[in-house]
Amino acid sequence: MATVIIDHVPYEVRDGELIRDACEKAGVPFNCNTGVCGSCLVKVMEGAGNLGPLAPEEKDYGLDGNTRLACVCVINSGTVKLTY
């Protein structure tokens, strides 16, 4: 299991899964859930290396590895600390 920490609260996520569920529980706003609207932008504070590569939708927004779309971002393993 991987861990997503949002505002000091840990949420468990299965390795290789989207961080979406943890972010929804933490109150990150979502509108489309498909990487189109950009409402679920999160800032990676620690552990960016534990995330998968940028999704095509994130590349379309010109995001780097420290700002991600929670609806399409995958956590490979380990711990990632986010804020929104």
Beta strands, then each sheet from edge to edge (+ up, - down):
strand 1: 2-6
strand 2: 9-13
strand 3: 17-18
strand 4: 41-46
strand 5: 67-69
strand 6: 74-75
strand 7: 79-83
sheet 1: 2+ 1- 7- 4+ 5-
sheet 2: 3+ 6-
end
